[in-house]
Amino acid sequence: MKKSVGLILVMRLSENSVPMLILQRRGRWNTEKCAPESYPGCCQVTVHGGLKEDESFLEALSRESREELGRAFTVTYEKDVHLIRLVEVRNDKKEVITYGGIVMPERLRLVQLGPDSGGFDPITMEEALQIVPITDEMKIIGPPPGVRAMFPDEIEAVGKAFEFLL
Protein backbone atom coordinates (compact mmCIF):
# COMPACT_ATOMS: atom_id res chain seq x y z
CA MET A 1 0.00 0.00 0.00
CA LYS A 2 1.33 3.44 -0.94
CA LYS A 3 1.48 5.90 1.96
CA SER A 4 2.09 9.61 1.56
CA VAL A 5 1.80 12.81 3.53
CA GLY A 6 1.33 16.45 2.63
CA LEU A 7 1.31 19.92 4.12
CA ILE A 8 -0.46 22.98 2.82
CA LEU A 9 0.55 26.33 4.28
CA VAL A 10 -1.65 29.42 4.42
CA MET A 11 -0.35 32.97 4.84
CA ARG A 12 -1.49 36.59 4.85
CA LEU A 13 0.91 39.28 3.65
CA SER A 14 -0.67 41.68 6.16
CA GLU A 15 -3.56 41.66 8.63
CA ASN A 16 -5.96 43.11 6.05
CA SER A 17 -4.74 41.21 3.01
CA VAL A 18 -6.43 38.32 1.27
CA PRO A 19 -5.28 34.92 2.61
CA MET A 20 -3.16 32.87 0.24
CA LEU A 21 -2.34 29.20 0.03
CA ILE A 22 1.19 28.25 -0.86
CA LEU A 23 1.21 25.59 -3.55
CA GLN A 24 4.34 24.12 -5.05
CA ARG A 25 4.71 23.53 -8.77
CA ARG A 26 6.22 20.25 -9.84
CA GLY A 27 9.54 20.70 -11.57
CA ARG A 28 10.57 19.24 -14.90
CA TRP A 29 13.42 17.02 -13.63
CA ASN A 30 13.52 14.48 -10.78
CA THR A 31 17.03 14.44 -9.33
CA GLU A 32 16.43 11.27 -7.26
CA LYS A 33 15.39 9.26 -10.32
CA CYS A 34 17.64 11.15 -12.73
CA ALA A 35 14.71 11.33 -15.13
CA PRO A 36 11.98 13.73 -16.26
CA GLU A 37 9.39 14.47 -13.56
CA SER A 38 5.87 13.20 -14.02
CA TYR A 39 3.11 15.83 -14.26
CA PRO A 40 5.60 18.71 -14.78
CA GLY A 41 4.16 22.13 -13.99
CA CYS A 42 1.16 20.70 -12.14
CA CYS A 43 0.55 21.99 -8.64
CA GLN A 44 0.71 20.12 -5.39
CA VAL A 45 0.41 21.09 -1.77
CA THR A 46 3.33 22.98 -0.18
CA VAL A 47 5.07 19.71 0.77
CA HIS A 48 4.27 16.19 -0.38
CA GLY A 49 6.06 12.87 -0.25
CA GLY A 50 5.96 9.18 0.49
CA LEU A 51 6.57 7.47 3.80
CA LYS A 52 9.61 5.28 4.27
CA GLU A 53 9.31 1.89 5.96
CA ASP A 54 8.55 2.18 9.71
CA GLU A 55 8.08 5.96 9.47
CA SER A 56 5.03 7.71 10.95
CA PHE A 57 3.11 10.32 8.97
CA LEU A 58 4.50 13.16 11.10
CA GLU A 59 8.06 11.82 10.86
CA ALA A 60 7.69 11.65 7.07
CA LEU A 61 6.25 15.17 7.00
CA SER A 62 9.24 16.49 8.93
CA ARG A 63 11.70 14.71 6.62
CA GLU A 64 9.89 15.79 3.44
CA SER A 65 9.71 19.38 4.72
CA ARG A 66 13.46 19.43 5.32
CA GLU A 67 14.07 17.99 1.83
CA GLU A 68 11.66 20.32 0.01
CA LEU A 69 11.80 23.55 2.06
CA GLY A 70 15.13 23.32 3.88
CA ARG A 71 16.11 22.69 7.47
CA ALA A 72 15.97 26.32 8.66
CA PHE A 73 12.34 26.74 7.66
CA THR A 74 11.29 23.29 8.89
CA VAL A 75 12.74 23.77 12.37
CA THR A 76 10.89 27.10 12.61
CA TYR A 77 7.51 25.87 11.44
CA GLU A 78 7.68 22.75 13.61
CA LYS A 79 7.97 25.05 16.66
CA ASP A 80 5.46 27.72 15.61
CA VAL A 81 2.80 26.19 13.36
CA HIS A 82 -0.18 24.32 14.74
CA LEU A 83 -1.04 21.58 12.25
CA ILE A 84 -4.54 20.26 11.61
CA ARG A 85 -5.57 17.27 9.51
CA LEU A 86 -7.34 18.53 6.43
CA VAL A 87 -7.79 15.34 4.39
CA GLU A 88 -7.35 11.68 5.17
CA VAL A 89 -7.72 9.08 2.42
CA ARG A 90 -7.59 5.38 3.27
CA ASN A 91 -8.42 2.60 0.84
CA ASP A 92 -6.85 -0.65 -0.34
CA LYS A 93 -4.44 1.21 -2.68
CA LYS A 94 -3.25 4.19 -0.66
CA GLU A 95 -3.19 6.02 2.63
CA VAL A 96 -2.72 9.79 2.48
CA ILE A 97 -2.90 12.45 5.18
CA THR A 98 -2.68 16.12 4.27
CA TYR A 99 -2.10 18.59 7.10
CA GLY A 100 -2.53 22.34 7.06
CA GLY A 101 -1.11 25.26 9.01
CA ILE A 102 -0.79 29.03 9.02
CA VAL A 103 2.64 30.55 8.50
CA MET A 104 3.83 34.14 8.77
CA PRO A 105 5.19 35.45 5.45
CA GLU A 106 8.53 36.51 6.94
CA ARG A 107 9.17 32.84 7.79
CA LEU A 108 9.17 32.08 4.06
CA ARG A 109 12.53 33.87 3.78
CA LEU A 110 13.99 30.78 5.44
CA VAL A 111 12.76 28.47 2.67
CA GLN A 112 15.36 26.86 0.44
CA LEU A 113 13.43 25.03 -2.25
CA GLY A 114 14.86 21.71 -3.34
CA PRO A 115 16.31 21.19 -6.82
CA ASP A 116 13.20 19.34 -8.04
CA SER A 117 10.83 22.22 -7.29
CA GLY A 118 9.14 24.25 -9.97
CA GLY A 119 8.68 27.06 -7.43
CA PHE A 120 5.95 28.35 -5.15
CA ASP A 121 2.55 29.36 -6.49
CA PRO A 122 0.68 31.45 -3.87
CA ILE A 123 -3.04 31.49 -4.69
CA THR A 124 -6.18 33.18 -3.39
CA MET A 125 -9.49 31.43 -2.71
CA GLU A 126 -10.83 32.78 -6.01
CA GLU A 127 -7.88 31.25 -7.88
CA ALA A 128 -8.31 27.97 -5.98
CA LEU A 129 -11.80 27.61 -7.41
CA GLN A 130 -10.25 27.47 -10.90
CA ILE A 131 -8.02 24.44 -10.17
CA VAL A 132 -8.81 21.45 -12.38
CA PRO A 133 -8.12 17.76 -11.74
CA ILE A 134 -4.97 16.30 -13.26
CA THR A 135 -5.59 14.15 -16.34
CA ASP A 136 -3.56 11.27 -17.77
CA GLU A 137 -2.50 13.53 -20.67
CA MET A 138 -0.70 15.80 -18.20
CA LYS A 139 1.66 13.06 -17.01
CA ILE A 140 4.32 13.90 -19.61
CA ILE A 141 3.53 17.41 -20.86
CA GLY A 142 1.90 19.01 -17.83
CA PRO A 143 -1.15 21.29 -17.86
CA PRO A 144 -1.94 23.77 -20.64
CA PRO A 145 -0.55 27.31 -20.15
CA GLY A 146 -2.43 29.27 -17.51
CA VAL A 147 -4.09 26.18 -16.01
CA ARG A 148 -3.53 24.97 -12.46
CA ALA A 149 -4.06 21.23 -12.11
CA MET A 150 -3.85 19.05 -8.99
CA PHE A 151 -4.73 15.54 -7.85
CA PRO A 152 -8.30 15.31 -6.48
CA ASP A 153 -7.35 14.72 -2.82
CA GLU A 154 -5.10 17.78 -2.95
CA ILE A 155 -7.89 19.89 -4.48
CA GLU A 156 -10.00 18.79 -1.52
CA ALA A 157 -7.19 19.82 0.86
CA VAL A 158 -7.04 23.27 -0.77
CA GLY A 159 -10.76 23.77 -0.16
CA LYS A 160 -10.51 22.59 3.42
CA ALA A 161 -7.48 24.79 4.09
CA PHE A 162 -9.52 27.89 3.27
CA GLU A 163 -12.46 26.52 5.26
CA PHE A 164 -10.63 25.43 8.44
CA LEU A 165 -7.57 27.66 8.61
CA LEU A 166 -9.16 31.06 8.06
C-alpha positions as a Markdown table, in Angstrom:
| # | Residue | x | y | z |
|---|---|---|---|---|
| 1 | Met | 0.0 | 0.0 | 0.0 |
| 2 | Lys | 1.3 | 3.4 | -0.9 |
| 3 | Lys | 1.5 | 5.9 | 2.0 |
| 4 | Ser | 2.1 | 9.6 | 1.6 |
| 5 | Val | 1.8 | 12.8 | 3.5 |
| 6 | Gly | 1.3 | 16.4 | 2.6 |
| 7 | Leu | 1.3 | 19.9 | 4.1 |
| 8 | Ile | -0.5 | 23.0 | 2.8 |
| 9 | Leu | 0.6 | 26.3 | 4.3 |
| 10 | Val | -1.7 | 29.4 | 4.4 |
| 11 | Met | -0.4 | 33.0 | 4.8 |
| 12 | Arg | -1.5 | 36.6 | 4.8 |
| 13 | Leu | 0.9 | 39.3 | 3.7 |
| 14 | Ser | -0.7 | 41.7 | 6.2 |
| 15 | Glu | -3.6 | 41.7 | 8.6 |
| 16 | Asn | -6.0 | 43.1 | 6.1 |
| 17 | Ser | -4.7 | 41.2 | 3.0 |
| 18 | Val | -6.4 | 38.3 | 1.3 |
| 19 | Pro | -5.3 | 34.9 | 2.6 |
| 20 | Met | -3.2 | 32.9 | 0.2 |
| 21 | Leu | -2.3 | 29.2 | 0.0 |
| 22 | Ile | 1.2 | 28.3 | -0.9 |
| 23 | Leu | 1.2 | 25.6 | -3.5 |
| 24 | Gln | 4.3 | 24.1 | -5.1 |
| 25 | Arg | 4.7 | 23.5 | -8.8 |
| 26 | Arg | 6.2 | 20.2 | -9.8 |
| 27 | Gly | 9.5 | 20.7 | -11.6 |
| 28 | Arg | 10.6 | 19.2 | -14.9 |
| 29 | Trp | 13.4 | 17.0 | -13.6 |
| 30 | Asn | 13.5 | 14.5 | -10.8 |
| 31 | Thr | 17.0 | 14.4 | -9.3 |
| 32 | Glu | 16.4 | 11.3 | -7.3 |
| 33 | Lys | 15.4 | 9.3 | -10.3 |
| 34 | Cys | 17.6 | 11.1 | -12.7 |
| 35 | Ala | 14.7 | 11.3 | -15.1 |
| 36 | Pro | 12.0 | 13.7 | -16.3 |
| 37 | Glu | 9.4 | 14.5 | -13.6 |
| 38 | Ser | 5.9 | 13.2 | -14.0 |
| 39 | Tyr | 3.1 | 15.8 | -14.3 |
| 40 | Pro | 5.6 | 18.7 | -14.8 |
| 41 | Gly | 4.2 | 22.1 | -14.0 |
| 42 | Cys | 1.2 | 20.7 | -12.1 |
| 43 | Cys | 0.5 | 22.0 | -8.6 |
| 44 | Gln | 0.7 | 20.1 | -5.4 |
| 45 | Val | 0.4 | 21.1 | -1.8 |
| 46 | Thr | 3.3 | 23.0 | -0.2 |
| 47 | Val | 5.1 | 19.7 | 0.8 |
| 48 | His | 4.3 | 16.2 | -0.4 |
| 49 | Gly | 6.1 | 12.9 | -0.3 |
| 50 | Gly | 6.0 | 9.2 | 0.5 |
| 51 | Leu | 6.6 | 7.5 | 3.8 |
| 52 | Lys | 9.6 | 5.3 | 4.3 |
| 53 | Glu | 9.3 | 1.9 | 6.0 |
| 54 | Asp | 8.6 | 2.2 | 9.7 |
| 55 | Glu | 8.1 | 6.0 | 9.5 |
| 56 | Ser | 5.0 | 7.7 | 11.0 |
| 57 | Phe | 3.1 | 10.3 | 9.0 |
| 58 | Leu | 4.5 | 13.2 | 11.1 |
| 59 | Glu | 8.1 | 11.8 | 10.9 |
| 60 | Ala | 7.7 | 11.7 | 7.1 |
| 61 | Leu | 6.2 | 15.2 | 7.0 |
| 62 | Ser | 9.2 | 16.5 | 8.9 |
| 63 | Arg | 11.7 | 14.7 | 6.6 |
| 64 | Glu | 9.9 | 15.8 | 3.4 |
| 65 | Ser | 9.7 | 19.4 | 4.7 |
| 66 | Arg | 13.5 | 19.4 | 5.3 |
| 67 | Glu | 14.1 | 18.0 | 1.8 |
| 68 | Glu | 11.7 | 20.3 | 0.0 |
| 69 | Leu | 11.8 | 23.5 | 2.1 |
| 70 | Gly | 15.1 | 23.3 | 3.9 |
| 71 | Arg | 16.1 | 22.7 | 7.5 |
| 72 | Ala | 16.0 | 26.3 | 8.7 |
| 73 | Phe | 12.3 | 26.7 | 7.7 |
| 74 | Thr | 11.3 | 23.3 | 8.9 |
| 75 | Val | 12.7 | 23.8 | 12.4 |
| 76 | Thr | 10.9 | 27.1 | 12.6 |
| 77 | Tyr | 7.5 | 25.9 | 11.4 |
| 78 | Glu | 7.7 | 22.7 | 13.6 |
| 79 | Lys | 8.0 | 25.0 | 16.7 |
| 80 | Asp | 5.5 | 27.7 | 15.6 |
| 81 | Val | 2.8 | 26.2 | 13.4 |
| 82 | His | -0.2 | 24.3 | 14.7 |
| 83 | Leu | -1.0 | 21.6 | 12.3 |
| 84 | Ile | -4.5 | 20.3 | 11.6 |
| 85 | Arg | -5.6 | 17.3 | 9.5 |
| 86 | Leu | -7.3 | 18.5 | 6.4 |
| 87 | Val | -7.8 | 15.3 | 4.4 |
| 88 | Glu | -7.3 | 11.7 | 5.2 |
| 89 | Val | -7.7 | 9.1 | 2.4 |
| 90 | Arg | -7.6 | 5.4 | 3.3 |
| 91 | Asn | -8.4 | 2.6 | 0.8 |
| 92 | Asp | -6.9 | -0.6 | -0.3 |
| 93 | Lys | -4.4 | 1.2 | -2.7 |
| 94 | Lys | -3.3 | 4.2 | -0.7 |
| 95 | Glu | -3.2 | 6.0 | 2.6 |
| 96 | Val | -2.7 | 9.8 | 2.5 |
| 97 | Ile | -2.9 | 12.4 | 5.2 |
| 98 | Thr | -2.7 | 16.1 | 4.3 |
| 99 | Tyr | -2.1 | 18.6 | 7.1 |
| 100 | Gly | -2.5 | 22.3 | 7.1 |
| 101 | Gly | -1.1 | 25.3 | 9.0 |
| 102 | Ile | -0.8 | 29.0 | 9.0 |
| 103 | Val | 2.6 | 30.6 | 8.5 |
| 104 | Met | 3.8 | 34.1 | 8.8 |
| 105 | Pro | 5.2 | 35.5 | 5.4 |
| 106 | Glu | 8.5 | 36.5 | 6.9 |
| 107 | Arg | 9.2 | 32.8 | 7.8 |
| 108 | Leu | 9.2 | 32.1 | 4.1 |
| 109 | Arg | 12.5 | 33.9 | 3.8 |
| 110 | Leu | 14.0 | 30.8 | 5.4 |
| 111 | Val | 12.8 | 28.5 | 2.7 |
| 112 | Gln | 15.4 | 26.9 | 0.4 |
| 113 | Leu | 13.4 | 25.0 | -2.2 |
| 114 | Gly | 14.9 | 21.7 | -3.3 |
| 115 | Pro | 16.3 | 21.2 | -6.8 |
| 116 | Asp | 13.2 | 19.3 | -8.0 |
| 117 | Ser | 10.8 | 22.2 | -7.3 |
| 118 | Gly | 9.1 | 24.2 | -10.0 |
| 119 | Gly | 8.7 | 27.1 | -7.4 |
| 120 | Phe | 6.0 | 28.3 | -5.1 |
| 121 | Asp | 2.6 | 29.4 | -6.5 |
| 122 | Pro | 0.7 | 31.4 | -3.9 |
| 123 | Ile | -3.0 | 31.5 | -4.7 |
| 124 | Thr | -6.2 | 33.2 | -3.4 |
| 125 | Met | -9.5 | 31.4 | -2.7 |
| 126 | Glu | -10.8 | 32.8 | -6.0 |
| 127 | Glu | -7.9 | 31.2 | -7.9 |
| 128 | Ala | -8.3 | 28.0 | -6.0 |
| 129 | Leu | -11.8 | 27.6 | -7.4 |
| 130 | Gln | -10.3 | 27.5 | -10.9 |
| 131 | Ile | -8.0 | 24.4 | -10.2 |
| 132 | Val | -8.8 | 21.5 | -12.4 |
| 133 | Pro | -8.1 | 17.8 | -11.7 |
| 134 | Ile | -5.0 | 16.3 | -13.3 |
| 135 | Thr | -5.6 | 14.1 | -16.3 |
| 136 | Asp | -3.6 | 11.3 | -17.8 |
| 137 | Glu | -2.5 | 13.5 | -20.7 |
| 138 | Met | -0.7 | 15.8 | -18.2 |
| 139 | Lys | 1.7 | 13.1 | -17.0 |
| 140 | Ile | 4.3 | 13.9 | -19.6 |
| 141 | Ile | 3.5 | 17.4 | -20.9 |
| 142 | Gly | 1.9 | 19.0 | -17.8 |
| 143 | Pro | -1.1 | 21.3 | -17.9 |
| 144 | Pro | -1.9 | 23.8 | -20.6 |
| 145 | Pro | -0.6 | 27.3 | -20.2 |
| 146 | Gly | -2.4 | 29.3 | -17.5 |
| 147 | Val | -4.1 | 26.2 | -16.0 |
| 148 | Arg | -3.5 | 25.0 | -12.5 |
| 149 | Ala | -4.1 | 21.2 | -12.1 |
| 150 | Met | -3.8 | 19.0 | -9.0 |
| 151 | Phe | -4.7 | 15.5 | -7.9 |
| 152 | Pro | -8.3 | 15.3 | -6.5 |
| 153 | Asp | -7.4 | 14.7 | -2.8 |
| 154 | Glu | -5.1 | 17.8 | -2.9 |
| 155 | Ile | -7.9 | 19.9 | -4.5 |
| 156 | Glu | -10.0 | 18.8 | -1.5 |
| 157 | Ala | -7.2 | 19.8 | 0.9 |
| 158 | Val | -7.0 | 23.3 | -0.8 |
| 159 | Gly | -10.8 | 23.8 | -0.2 |
| 160 | Lys | -10.5 | 22.6 | 3.4 |
| 161 | Ala | -7.5 | 24.8 | 4.1 |
| 162 | Phe | -9.5 | 27.9 | 3.3 |
| 163 | Glu | -12.5 | 26.5 | 5.3 |
| 164 | Phe | -10.6 | 25.4 | 8.4 |
| 165 | Leu | -7.6 | 27.7 | 8.6 |
| 166 | Leu | -9.2 | 31.1 | 8.1 |
